[in-house]
Amino acid sequence: MSEEEWTDILNINLTGTLRACQIFGRHMLERGYGRIINIASLSSFVGFKEVAAYTASKAGVVSLTQSLTVEWSKQGVTVNAIVPGVFHTALNANLLDNTPRGQELLIRTPLGRFGKTEELVGAAIYLASDAATFVTGATLVVDGGFLASGVNQ
C-alpha cells in the first residue's frame, strides 16, 4: 500500500468522522443536547488481511468516539458508534457471493447469513432516542455474532 493510499483512507474514514463531529457537535454543544452516532467496523476489533489502513482508521473512530464522550457528555451530547457486521450490499456482493473470503466471513457469522442494511435501523434509533440517555462512549455491535464466533470451521 502506498503512503498516499494510506493517507486517503485515513482522511476519509477518520478525519472525515472528526470533521462531521466538529461541525454537528458544535451546534449540539451550543444547545446542550445532542446525539452523535459514528460508524466503526468489525475491523476496529479484529484484523483483516490486506486492509490495514481501513482497520487503523476504523479503530481510530472507536477511540475518537470515546474521547469525544469524555469531552462532551457533561454538556449534554452523547457520542456512540455502531459496529456493523458483514452486510450484503451492491458494492460487496461479488466478494461475498463468489470468493473464498466471502465464504469465510459467512462461516464466521453464527447467524449463518449476512446482515440486511435495514437491520441497522433499530440500533441507530435506539442510540438517538431518550431510551439511551445514559449510553455514551459505547460501541453497539450489530454483527450476527461475528465477534463472538472465534473459530467455527
DSSP file with accessible surface (Angstrom, degrees, kcal/mol):
  #  RESIDUE AA STRUCTURE BP1 BP2  ACC     N-H-->O    O-->H-N    N-H-->O    O-->H-N    TCO  KAPPA ALPHA  PHI   PSI    X-CA   Y-CA   Z-CA
    1    1 A M              0   0  121      0, 0.0     2,-0.1     0, 0.0    49,-0.0   0.000 360.0 360.0 360.0 133.4    0.0    0.0    0.0
    2    2 A S     >  -     0   0   63      1,-0.1     4,-2.3     4,-0.0     5,-0.2  -0.392 360.0-118.9 -77.2 157.4    1.3    3.4   -0.9
    3    3 A E  H  > S+     0   0  161      1,-0.2     4,-2.7     2,-0.2     5,-0.2   0.869 115.9  57.0 -62.9 -34.3    1.6    6.1    1.7
    4    4 A E  H  > S+     0   0  142      2,-0.2     4,-2.6     1,-0.2    -1,-0.2   0.925 107.6  46.0 -63.1 -44.3   -0.8    8.2   -0.4
    5    5 A E  H  > S+     0   0   95      2,-0.2     4,-2.4     1,-0.2     5,-0.2   0.918 112.0  52.2 -64.5 -43.1   -3.4    5.4   -0.3
    6    6 A W  H  X S+     0   0   99     -4,-2.3     4,-2.3     1,-0.2     5,-0.2   0.950 111.9  46.0 -54.3 -51.1   -2.9    5.1    3.4
    7    7 A T  H  X S+     0   0   57     -4,-2.7     4,-2.7     1,-0.2    -2,-0.2   0.903 110.3  53.4 -63.0 -41.7   -3.4    8.8    3.9
    8    8 A D  H  X S+     0   0   80     -4,-2.6     4,-2.3     2,-0.2    -1,-0.2   0.926 110.2  47.0 -59.6 -45.4   -6.5    8.9    1.7
    9    9 A I  H  X S+     0   0   37     -4,-2.4     4,-2.7     2,-0.2     5,-0.4   0.930 113.8  47.0 -66.2 -43.5   -8.2    6.1    3.6
   10   10 A L  H  X>S+     0   0   41     -4,-2.3     5,-2.3    -5,-0.2     4,-1.9   0.903 111.4  52.6 -64.9 -37.6   -7.4    7.7    7.0
   11   11 A N  I  <>S+     0   0   70     -4,-2.7     5,-1.5    -5,-0.2    -2,-0.2   0.911 114.7  41.5 -63.7 -41.2   -8.6   11.1    5.7
   12   12 A I  I  <5S+     0   0  122     -4,-2.3     5,-0.2    -5,-0.2    -2,-0.2   0.974 125.8  30.0 -69.6 -55.6  -11.9    9.7    4.6
   13   13 A N  I  <5S+     0   0   29     -4,-2.7     4,-0.4    -5,-0.2    -3,-0.2   0.894 134.2  20.1 -78.9 -42.0  -12.8    7.4    7.5
   14   14 A L  I  X5S+     0   0   45     -4,-1.9     4,-2.5    -5,-0.4    -3,-0.2   0.908 128.5  40.1 -97.6 -53.4  -11.1    9.0   10.5
   15   15 A T  I  ><S+     0   0   37     -5,-2.3     4,-2.7     1,-0.2     5,-0.2   0.903 115.9  54.0 -66.0 -36.3  -10.6   12.7    9.7
   16   16 A G  H  ><S+     0   0   28     -5,-1.5     4,-2.3    -6,-0.4    -1,-0.2   0.910 109.1  48.4 -61.7 -41.0  -13.9   12.8    7.9
   17   17 A T  H  > S+     0   0   23     -4,-0.4     4,-2.6     2,-0.2    -2,-0.2   0.925 110.8  51.0 -64.9 -43.3  -15.6   11.5   11.0
   18   18 A L  H  X S+     0   0   61     -4,-2.5     4,-2.7     1,-0.2    -2,-0.2   0.942 110.4  49.0 -58.1 -47.5  -13.8   14.0   13.2
   19   19 A R  H  X S+     0   0  144     -4,-2.7     4,-2.6     1,-0.2     5,-0.2   0.908 111.0  49.3 -62.5 -41.5  -14.9   16.9   10.9
   20   20 A A  H  X S+     0   0   40     -4,-2.3     4,-2.7     1,-0.2     5,-0.5   0.930 111.5  49.9 -62.9 -43.1  -18.5   15.8   10.9
   21   21 A C  H  X S+     0   0    3     -4,-2.6     4,-2.5     1,-0.2     5,-0.3   0.909 111.8  48.8 -61.6 -41.0  -18.4   15.5   14.7
   22   22 A Q  H  X S+     0   0   94     -4,-2.7     4,-1.8    -5,-0.2    -2,-0.2   0.940 114.5  44.3 -64.0 -46.3  -16.9   19.0   14.9
   23   23 A I  H  X S+     0   0   87     -4,-2.6     4,-0.9     2,-0.2    -2,-0.2   0.958 125.1  31.1 -65.7 -52.7  -19.5   20.6   12.6
   24   24 A F  H  X S+     0   0  126     -4,-2.7     4,-1.8    -5,-0.2     3,-0.2   0.880 117.2  57.4 -75.3 -37.5  -22.6   18.9   14.1
   25   25 A G  H  X S+     0   0    0     -4,-2.5     4,-3.1    -5,-0.5     5,-0.3   0.859  97.4  62.3 -61.3 -36.3  -21.2   18.7   17.6
   26   26 A R  H  X S+     0   0  130     -4,-1.8     4,-2.0    -5,-0.3    -1,-0.2   0.938 107.8  42.8 -55.7 -46.2  -20.7   22.5   17.8
   27   27 A H  H  X S+     0   0   97     -4,-0.9     4,-1.8     2,-0.2    -1,-0.2   0.889 114.0  51.2 -69.5 -37.6  -24.4   23.1   17.4
   28   28 A M  H  X>S+     0   0   29     -4,-1.8     5,-1.8     2,-0.2     4,-1.4   0.913 109.4  50.2 -65.6 -42.5  -25.3   20.3   19.8
   29   29 A L  H  <5S+     0   0   42     -4,-3.1    -2,-0.2     1,-0.2    -1,-0.2   0.894 108.4  53.0 -63.7 -38.6  -22.9   21.7   22.4
   30   30 A E  H  <5S+     0   0  140     -4,-2.0    -1,-0.2    -5,-0.3    -2,-0.2   0.882 114.2  42.3 -62.3 -38.9  -24.5   25.2   22.0
   31   31 A R  H  <5S-     0   0  166     -4,-1.8    -1,-0.2     2,-0.2    -2,-0.2   0.638 107.6-127.2 -79.1 -21.0  -28.0   23.7   22.6
   32   32 A G  T  <5S+     0   0   39     -4,-1.4     2,-0.3    -5,-0.1    -3,-0.2   0.724  80.8  78.3  78.4  20.9  -26.8   21.5   25.4
   33   33 A Y      < +     0   0   94     -5,-1.8     2,-0.3    -6,-0.2    44,-0.3  -0.952  49.2 126.8-159.4 138.5  -28.2   18.4   23.8
   34   34 A G  E     -a   77   0A   1     42,-1.7    44,-2.3    -2,-0.3     2,-0.4  -0.929  37.2-135.9 177.1 162.5  -27.3   16.0   21.0
   35   35 A R  E     -a   78   0A  38     -2,-0.3     2,-0.5    42,-0.2    44,-0.2  -0.971  17.5-171.5-132.8 115.1  -26.7   12.5   19.8
   36   36 A I  E     -a   79   0A  12     42,-2.8    44,-2.5    -2,-0.4     2,-0.5  -0.929   1.5-172.1-107.1 131.4  -23.7   11.6   17.6
   37   37 A I  E     -a   80   0A  52     -2,-0.5    44,-0.2    42,-0.2     2,-0.2  -0.953   6.5-168.6-125.8 108.2  -23.6    8.2   16.1
   38   38 A N  E     -a   81   0A  13     42,-3.1    44,-2.7    -2,-0.5     2,-0.6  -0.528  19.9-124.9 -89.3 163.0  -20.4    7.2   14.4
   39   39 A I  E     +a   82   0A  83     42,-0.2    44,-0.2    -2,-0.2    22,-0.1  -0.942  34.4 168.4-113.8 114.9  -19.8    4.2   12.2
   40   40 A A        -     0   0    1     42,-2.8     2,-0.3    -2,-0.6    19,-0.1   0.013  23.0-125.9 -99.6-148.7  -17.0    1.9   13.2
   41   41 A S    >   -     0   0   14     17,-0.2     3,-2.3    42,-0.2     4,-0.3  -0.990  24.7-107.0-159.8 156.9  -16.2   -1.6   11.8
   42   42 A L  G >> S+     0   0    6     42,-0.7     3,-2.3    -2,-0.3     4,-1.4   0.864 118.8  66.8 -53.5 -34.2  -15.6   -5.2   12.9
   43   43 A S  G 34 S+     0   0    2      1,-0.3    -1,-0.3     2,-0.2    16,-0.2   0.543  80.1  77.0 -71.5  -2.4  -12.0   -4.4   11.9
   44   44 A S  G <4 S+     0   0   18     -3,-2.3    -1,-0.3    14,-0.2    -2,-0.2   0.727 112.6  23.7 -68.3 -21.5  -11.9   -1.9   14.8
   45   45 A F  T <4 S+     0   0   94     -3,-2.3     2,-0.3    -4,-0.3    -2,-0.2   0.581 126.7  38.0-121.3 -21.9  -11.5   -5.1   16.9
   46   46 A V  S  < S-     0   0   43     -4,-1.4    -1,-0.2     9,-0.0     2,-0.2  -0.981  79.3-112.7-134.5 149.6  -10.1   -7.8   14.7
   47   47 A G        -     0   0   70     -2,-0.3     2,-0.4    -3,-0.1    -3,-0.1  -0.536  25.3-163.8 -81.0 146.2   -7.5   -7.7   11.9
   48   48 A F    >   -     0   0   50     -2,-0.2     3,-1.1    -5,-0.1     7,-0.1  -0.983  29.6-100.9-126.9 144.0   -8.4   -8.4    8.3
   49   49 A K  T 3  S+     0   0  151     -2,-0.4     0, 0.0     1,-0.2     0, 0.0  -0.355  96.9   2.2 -65.8 135.2   -6.0   -9.3    5.5
   50   50 A E  T 3  S+     0   0  152      1,-0.1    -1,-0.2    -2,-0.1     3,-0.1   0.664 107.7  88.5  67.6  23.6   -4.9   -6.5    3.1
   51   51 A V    <>  +     0   0   45     -3,-1.1     4,-2.8     1,-0.1     5,-0.2  -0.139  38.9 139.8-138.9  43.8   -6.9   -3.7    4.7
   52   52 A A  H  > S+     0   0   62      1,-0.2     4,-2.7     2,-0.2     5,-0.2   0.881  74.4  48.6 -59.1 -41.8   -4.5   -2.2    7.3
   53   53 A A  H  > S+     0   0    0      2,-0.2     4,-2.6     1,-0.2    -1,-0.2   0.926 112.8  47.7 -66.8 -43.3   -5.4    1.4    6.6
   54   54 A Y  H  > S+     0   0   88      2,-0.2     4,-2.5     1,-0.2     5,-0.2   0.945 113.1  49.1 -60.4 -46.7   -9.1    0.7    6.8
   55   55 A T  H  X S+     0   0   26     -4,-2.8     4,-2.3     1,-0.2     5,-0.2   0.933 112.9  46.7 -59.4 -47.3   -8.6   -1.2   10.0
   56   56 A A  H  X S+     0   0   40     -4,-2.7     4,-2.0    -5,-0.2    -1,-0.2   0.910 112.3  50.7 -62.7 -41.0   -6.5    1.5   11.6
   57   57 A S  H  X S+     0   0    0     -4,-2.6     4,-1.4    -5,-0.2    -1,-0.2   0.909 112.1  45.8 -65.9 -40.4   -9.0    4.2   10.5
   58   58 A K  H  X S+     0   0   20     -4,-2.5     4,-1.6     2,-0.2   -17,-0.2   0.856 110.0  53.1 -75.3 -31.7  -12.0    2.4   12.0
   59   59 A A  H  X S+     0   0   39     -4,-2.3     4,-2.1    -5,-0.2    -1,-0.2   0.900 107.3  54.6 -64.2 -36.6  -10.2    1.6   15.2
   60   60 A G  H  X S+     0   0   18     -4,-2.0     4,-3.0    -5,-0.2    -2,-0.2   0.855 101.5  57.5 -63.1 -34.6   -9.5    5.3   15.3
   61   61 A V  H  X S+     0   0    0     -4,-1.4     4,-2.6     2,-0.2    -1,-0.2   0.916 106.2  49.4 -63.4 -40.4  -13.2    6.0   15.0
   62   62 A V  H  X S+     0   0   13     -4,-1.6     4,-2.2     2,-0.2    -2,-0.2   0.948 113.4  46.0 -63.1 -45.2  -13.8    4.0   18.2
   63   63 A S  H  X S+     0   0   62     -4,-2.1     4,-2.6     2,-0.2    -2,-0.2   0.912 112.1  50.7 -64.8 -42.1  -11.1    5.9   20.0
   64   64 A L  H  X S+     0   0   28     -4,-3.0     4,-2.9     2,-0.2     5,-0.3   0.923 108.3  53.8 -60.5 -42.9  -12.4    9.2   18.8
   65   65 A T  H  X S+     0   0    0     -4,-2.6     4,-1.8     1,-0.2    -2,-0.2   0.930 110.9  45.6 -57.9 -45.2  -15.9    8.2   19.9
   66   66 A Q  H  X S+     0   0   95     -4,-2.2     4,-1.9     2,-0.2    -1,-0.2   0.911 112.9  49.8 -66.9 -41.8  -14.6    7.5   23.4
   67   67 A S  H  X S+     0   0   56     -4,-2.6     4,-1.9     1,-0.2    -2,-0.2   0.925 111.0  48.2 -64.9 -43.4  -12.6   10.7   23.6
   68   68 A L  H  X S+     0   0   11     -4,-2.9     4,-2.9     1,-0.2     5,-0.4   0.855 107.1  58.4 -66.9 -31.2  -15.5   12.9   22.5
   69   69 A T  H  X S+     0   0   16     -4,-1.8     4,-2.1    -5,-0.3     5,-0.3   0.941 106.7  47.3 -58.7 -47.3  -17.6   11.2   25.1
   70   70 A V  H  < S+     0   0  127     -4,-1.9     4,-0.3     1,-0.2    -2,-0.2   0.891 119.0  41.0 -62.8 -37.8  -15.2   12.2   27.8
   71   71 A E  H  < S+     0   0  117     -4,-1.9    -2,-0.2    -5,-0.2    -1,-0.2   0.837 126.6  27.1 -79.6 -34.1  -15.2   15.8   26.5
   72   72 A W  H ><>S+     0   0   28     -4,-2.9     5,-1.6    -5,-0.1     3,-1.5   0.635  92.0  86.0-111.0 -16.5  -18.8   16.4   25.6
   73   73 A S  G ><5S+     0   0   37     -4,-2.1     3,-2.1    -5,-0.4    -3,-0.1   0.894  88.3  55.2 -61.1 -41.1  -21.1   14.2   27.7
   74   74 A K  G 3 5S+     0   0  215     -4,-0.3    -1,-0.3     1,-0.3    -2,-0.1   0.698 104.3  58.1 -65.4 -14.3  -21.4   16.6   30.6
   75   75 A Q  G < 5S-     0   0   99     -3,-1.5    -1,-0.3     2,-0.2    -2,-0.2   0.209 127.4 -97.5 -99.2  13.4  -22.6   19.2   28.1
   76   76 A G  T < 5S+     0   0   28     -3,-2.1   -42,-1.7     1,-0.2     2,-0.6   0.543  86.8 119.4  90.8   7.4  -25.5   17.0   27.0
   77   77 A V  E   < -a   34   0A   0     -5,-1.6     2,-0.3   -44,-0.3   -42,-0.2  -0.926  45.1-159.7-112.5 118.0  -24.0   15.4   23.9
   78   78 A T  E     -a   35   0A  11    -44,-2.3   -42,-2.8    -2,-0.6     2,-0.4  -0.727   3.4-161.6 -92.7 146.5  -23.7   11.6   23.8
   79   79 A V  E     +a   36   0A   0     -2,-0.3    58,-3.0   -44,-0.2     2,-0.3  -0.982  21.0 155.2-132.2 117.4  -21.3   10.1   21.3
   80   80 A N  E     -a   37   0A   1    -44,-2.5   -42,-3.1    -2,-0.4     2,-0.4  -0.827  27.3-137.3-132.7 172.7  -21.6    6.4   20.4
   81   81 A A  E     -ab  38 139A   0     57,-2.5    59,-3.1    -2,-0.3     2,-0.4  -0.990   5.5-142.9-135.8 144.4  -20.6    4.2   17.5
   82   82 A I  E     -ab  39 140A   5    -44,-2.7   -42,-2.8    -2,-0.4    59,-0.2  -0.890  11.3-156.6-100.8 136.1  -22.4    1.4   15.6
   83   83 A V  E     - b   0 141A   0     57,-2.8    59,-2.8    -2,-0.4   -42,-0.2  -0.897  13.3-156.5-113.2  97.0  -20.2   -1.5   14.5
   84   84 A P  E     - b   0 142A  26      0, 0.0   -42,-0.7     0, 0.0    59,-0.2  -0.473   4.3-144.2 -71.9 146.7  -21.9   -3.2   11.6
   85   85 A G        -     0   0   12     57,-2.5     2,-0.7     1,-0.2   -43,-0.1   0.210  57.1 -42.8 -80.0-147.0  -21.1   -6.8   10.8
   86   86 A V        -     0   0   20     57,-0.3    29,-2.9    27,-0.1     2,-0.4  -0.772  66.5-173.8 -90.1 114.9  -20.9   -8.1    7.3
   87   87 A F  B     -c  115   0B  18     -2,-0.7     2,-0.4    27,-0.2    29,-0.2  -0.933  25.2-122.6-114.4 132.6  -23.8   -6.7    5.4
   88   88 A H        +     0   0   71     27,-1.8    29,-0.4    -2,-0.4     2,-0.3  -0.590  45.1 158.0 -75.3 121.1  -24.6   -7.7    1.8
   89   89 A T     >  -     0   0   50     -2,-0.4     4,-1.1    27,-0.1     3,-0.3  -0.900  56.8-102.7-135.7 169.8  -24.6   -4.6   -0.5
   90   90 A A  T  4 S+     0   0  104     -2,-0.3     4,-0.4     1,-0.2     3,-0.3   0.858 119.6  58.0 -60.9 -33.8  -24.3   -4.0   -4.2
   91   91 A L  T  4 S+     0   0  170      1,-0.2    -1,-0.2     2,-0.1     4,-0.2   0.864 119.2  25.6 -67.2 -36.5  -20.7   -2.8   -3.5
   92   92 A N  T  > S+     0   0   43     -3,-0.3     4,-2.7    -5,-0.1     5,-0.3   0.340  87.9 107.6-112.3   8.5  -19.5   -6.1   -1.9
   93   93 A A  H  X S+     0   0   23     -4,-1.1     4,-2.8    -3,-0.3     5,-0.3   0.898  81.0  48.7 -56.4 -45.5  -21.9   -8.6   -3.5
   94   94 A N  H  > S+     0   0  111     -4,-0.4     4,-2.3     1,-0.2    -1,-0.2   0.935 113.0  47.6 -62.8 -45.1  -19.3  -10.2   -5.7
   95   95 A L  H  > S+     0   0   69      1,-0.2     4,-0.8    -4,-0.2     7,-0.7   0.943 117.7  41.5 -59.7 -48.6  -16.8  -10.6   -2.9
   96   96 A L  H  < S+     0   0    8     -4,-2.7    -2,-0.2     1,-0.2    -1,-0.2   0.875 123.2  37.1 -70.2 -36.8  -19.4  -12.1   -0.5
   97   97 A D  H  < S+     0   0   91     -4,-2.8    -1,-0.2    -5,-0.3    -2,-0.2   0.732 125.7  30.7 -88.6 -22.7  -21.1  -14.4   -3.0
   98   98 A N  H  < S+     0   0  113     -4,-2.3    -2,-0.2    -5,-0.3    -1,-0.1   0.177 101.2  72.2-129.9  18.0  -18.2  -15.6   -5.2
   99   99 A T  S  X S-     0   0   42     -4,-0.8     4,-2.0    -3,-0.1     5,-0.2  -0.955  74.1-121.6-134.5 156.3  -15.0  -15.8   -3.2
  100  100 A P  H  > S+     0   0  115      0, 0.0     4,-2.5     0, 0.0     5,-0.2   0.858 115.1  58.4 -59.5 -33.9  -13.4  -17.9   -0.5
  101  101 A R  H  > S+     0   0   74      2,-0.2     4,-2.3     1,-0.2     5,-0.2   0.920 104.8  49.4 -63.3 -42.4  -13.1  -14.8    1.6
  102  102 A G  H  > S+     0   0    0     -7,-0.7     4,-2.1     2,-0.2    -1,-0.2   0.919 110.6  50.6 -61.6 -41.7  -16.9  -14.3    1.4
  103  103 A Q  H  X S+     0   0  105     -4,-2.0     4,-2.6     1,-0.2    -2,-0.2   0.906 109.2  51.3 -63.3 -40.8  -17.4  -17.9    2.4
  104  104 A E  H  X S+     0   0   90     -4,-2.5     4,-2.2     2,-0.2    -1,-0.2   0.919 108.6  51.0 -63.1 -42.3  -15.1  -17.5    5.4
  105  105 A L  H  < S+     0   0   19     -4,-2.3     4,-0.3     1,-0.2    -1,-0.2   0.899 110.9  49.2 -62.1 -38.4  -17.0  -14.4    6.5
  106  106 A L  H >< S+     0   0   47     -4,-2.1     3,-1.5     1,-0.2     6,-0.3   0.935 109.9  50.2 -66.3 -43.7  -20.3  -16.3    6.3
  107  107 A I  H 3< S+     0   0   63     -4,-2.6    -2,-0.2     1,-0.3    -1,-0.2   0.874 107.7  54.9 -61.7 -36.4  -18.9  -19.2    8.3
  108  108 A R  T 3< S+     0   0   57     -4,-2.2    41,-0.3    -5,-0.2    -1,-0.3   0.538  91.3  84.4 -76.2  -5.0  -17.6  -16.8   11.0
  109  109 A T    X   -     0   0    6     -3,-1.5     3,-2.7    -4,-0.3    36,-0.2  -0.853  68.4-156.6-102.7 105.5  -21.1  -15.3   11.4
  110  110 A P  T 3  S+     0   0   77      0, 0.0    35,-0.2     0, 0.0    -1,-0.1   0.778  89.9  64.8 -56.2 -29.3  -23.1  -17.6   13.8
  111  111 A L  T 3  S-     0   0  114     33,-1.7    34,-0.1     2,-0.2     3,-0.1   0.658 106.1-129.5 -68.3 -12.8  -26.5  -16.5   12.4
  112  112 A G  S <  S+     0   0   52     -3,-2.7     2,-0.3    -6,-0.3    -1,-0.1   0.679  74.9  68.4  77.6  19.0  -25.4  -18.1    9.2
  113  113 A R  S    S-     0   0   93     31,-0.1     2,-0.2    -4,-0.1    -1,-0.2  -0.974  83.0 -99.4-157.2 164.9  -26.2  -15.2    6.9
  114  114 A F        -     0   0   28     -2,-0.3   -27,-0.2     1,-0.1    30,-0.1  -0.547  48.4 -98.3 -85.7 157.8  -25.1  -11.7    6.1
  115  115 A G  B     -c   87   0B  13    -29,-2.9   -27,-1.8    -2,-0.2     2,-0.4  -0.279  24.6-130.8 -73.3 159.2  -26.9   -8.7    7.5
  116  116 A K    >   -     0   0  105    -29,-0.2     3,-2.9     1,-0.1     4,-0.2  -0.925  22.2-123.4-107.1 138.6  -29.5   -6.7    5.8
  117  117 A T  G >  S+     0   0   79     -2,-0.4     3,-2.1   -29,-0.4     4,-0.4   0.830 109.5  64.0 -55.7 -32.0  -29.0   -2.9    5.9
  118  118 A E  G >  S+     0   0  119      1,-0.3     3,-1.0     2,-0.2     4,-0.5   0.721  87.6  72.7 -66.5 -14.7  -32.4   -2.4    7.5
  119  119 A E  G <  S+     0   0   74     -3,-2.9     4,-0.3     1,-0.2    -1,-0.3   0.572  89.6  60.1 -77.4  -3.6  -31.2   -4.4   10.5
  120  120 A L  G <> S+     0   0   40     -3,-2.1     4,-1.8    -4,-0.2    -1,-0.2   0.627  84.4  80.9 -90.3 -16.0  -29.0   -1.4   11.5
  121  121 A V  H <> S+     0   0   77     -3,-1.0     4,-2.8    -4,-0.4     5,-0.2   0.912  87.1  53.0 -60.3 -46.3  -32.0    0.9   11.8
  122  122 A G  H  > S+     0   0   49     -4,-0.5     4,-2.7     1,-0.2    -1,-0.2   0.891 107.8  51.5 -59.6 -40.2  -33.0   -0.2   15.3
  123  123 A A  H  > S+     0   0   12     -4,-0.3     4,-2.5     2,-0.2    -1,-0.2   0.922 112.1  46.3 -63.2 -43.2  -29.5    0.4   16.7
  124  124 A A  H  X S+     0   0   36     -4,-1.8     4,-1.9     2,-0.2    -2,-0.2   0.922 112.8  49.3 -66.5 -43.4  -29.5    3.9   15.3
  125  125 A I  H  X S+     0   0  109     -4,-2.8     4,-1.0     2,-0.2    -2,-0.2   0.934 111.8  50.0 -61.4 -44.6  -33.0    4.7   16.6
  126  126 A Y  H >< S+     0   0   95     -4,-2.7     3,-1.1    -5,-0.2     6,-0.4   0.958 111.4  46.5 -58.2 -52.1  -32.1    3.4   20.0
  127  127 A L  H 3< S+     0   0    2     -4,-2.5    -1,-0.2     1,-0.3    -2,-0.2   0.803 115.1  47.7 -64.6 -27.3  -28.8    5.4   20.3
  128  128 A A  H 3< S+     0   0   48     -4,-1.9    -1,-0.3    -5,-0.2    -2,-0.2   0.603 102.4  85.7 -85.8 -10.3  -30.6    8.6   19.1
  129  129 A S  S X< S-     0   0   36     -3,-1.1     3,-1.6    -4,-1.0    -3,-0.0  -0.339  90.1-109.6 -93.5 170.5  -33.6    8.1   21.4
  130  130 A D  G >  S+     0   0  116      1,-0.3     3,-1.2     2,-0.2     4,-0.1   0.640 111.2  75.9 -70.7 -13.2  -34.3    9.1   25.0
  131  131 A A  G 3  S+     0   0   75      1,-0.3    -1,-0.3    -5,-0.1     3,-0.2   0.706  97.3  48.1 -68.1 -16.9  -34.0    5.3   25.9
  132  132 A A  G X   +     0   0    0     -3,-1.6     3,-1.8    -6,-0.4    -1,-0.3  -0.012  69.1 125.0-113.3  31.0  -30.3    5.8   25.6
  133  133 A T  T <  S+     0   0   85     -3,-1.2    -1,-0.2     1,-0.3    -2,-0.1   0.756  81.4  42.6 -64.6 -22.4  -29.8    8.9   27.7
  134  134 A F  T 3  S+     0   0  199     -3,-0.2     2,-0.7    -4,-0.1    -1,-0.3   0.238  94.0  97.3-106.2  13.8  -27.2    7.1   29.9
  135  135 A V    <   +     0   0   34     -3,-1.8     2,-0.3    -8,-0.1    -3,-0.1  -0.897  44.9 140.1-105.7 113.9  -25.4    5.4   26.9
  136  136 A T        +     0   0   48     -2,-0.7   -56,-0.2   -58,-0.1     3,-0.1  -0.982  58.7  25.1-153.4 142.9  -22.3    7.2   25.8
  137  137 A G  S    S+     0   0   19    -58,-3.0     2,-0.2    -2,-0.3   -57,-0.2   0.569  90.1 137.0  80.8  10.4  -18.9    6.1   24.6
  138  138 A A        -     0   0   34    -59,-0.2   -57,-2.5   -73,-0.1     2,-0.6  -0.547  50.1-147.6 -92.3 153.7  -20.4    2.8   23.6
  139  139 A T  E     -b   81   0A  45    -59,-0.2     2,-0.8    -2,-0.2   -57,-0.2  -0.978  15.9-155.7-116.1 112.1  -19.8    0.7   20.5
  140  140 A L  E     -b   82   0A  59    -59,-3.1   -57,-2.8    -2,-0.6     2,-0.5  -0.816  10.5-150.2 -92.9 111.3  -23.0   -1.1   19.6
  141  141 A V  E     +b   83   0A  51     -2,-0.8     2,-0.4   -59,-0.2     3,-0.1  -0.719  19.9 178.4 -89.2 126.9  -22.1   -4.2   17.6
  142  142 A V  E     +b   84   0A  34    -59,-2.8   -57,-2.5    -2,-0.5   -27,-0.1  -0.811  36.4 125.7-124.8  83.3  -24.7   -5.4   15.1
  143  143 A D  S >  S-     0   0   24     -2,-0.4     3,-1.6   -59,-0.2   -57,-0.3   0.263  76.5-109.8-134.4  12.1  -22.9   -8.4   13.6
  144  144 A G  T 3  S-     0   0   25      1,-0.3   -33,-1.7   -35,-0.1   -32,-0.2   0.748  84.3 -56.2  63.0  19.3  -24.9  -11.6   13.7
  145  145 A G  T >> S+     0   0   24    -35,-0.2     3,-0.8   -36,-0.2     4,-0.8   0.489  97.8 138.5  91.8   6.0  -22.4  -12.9   16.4
  146  146 A F  G X4 S+     0   0    0     -3,-1.6     3,-1.3     1,-0.3     4,-0.4   0.900  71.4  47.9 -52.5 -50.5  -19.3  -12.4   14.2
  147  147 A L  G 34 S+     0   0   60      1,-0.3     3,-0.3     2,-0.1    -1,-0.3   0.783 113.7  49.1 -66.7 -22.2  -17.1  -11.1   17.0
  148  148 A A  G <4 S+     0   0   92     -3,-0.8    -1,-0.3     1,-0.2    -2,-0.2   0.584  91.4  86.2 -86.5  -8.4  -18.2  -13.8   19.3
  149  149 A S    <<  +     0   0   14     -3,-1.3    -1,-0.2    -4,-0.8    -2,-0.1   0.755  55.0 175.0 -75.6 -30.8  -17.5  -16.6   16.9
  150  150 A G        -     0   0   43     -4,-0.4     2,-0.6    -3,-0.3    -1,-0.2  -0.353  66.7  -9.6  60.3-133.9  -13.9  -17.5   17.3
  151  151 A V        +     0   0  136      1,-0.1    -1,-0.0     2,-0.0   -43,-0.0  -0.854  65.5 163.8-103.0 118.8  -13.1  -20.5   15.1
  152  152 A N              0   0   79     -2,-0.6    -1,-0.1     0, 0.0    -2,-0.1   0.361 360.0 360.0-113.1   0.2  -16.1  -22.2   13.5
  153  153 A Q              0   0  167    -45,-0.0    -2,-0.0   -49,-0.0   -49,-0.0  -0.446 360.0 360.0 -81.8 360.0  -14.7  -24.3   10.8
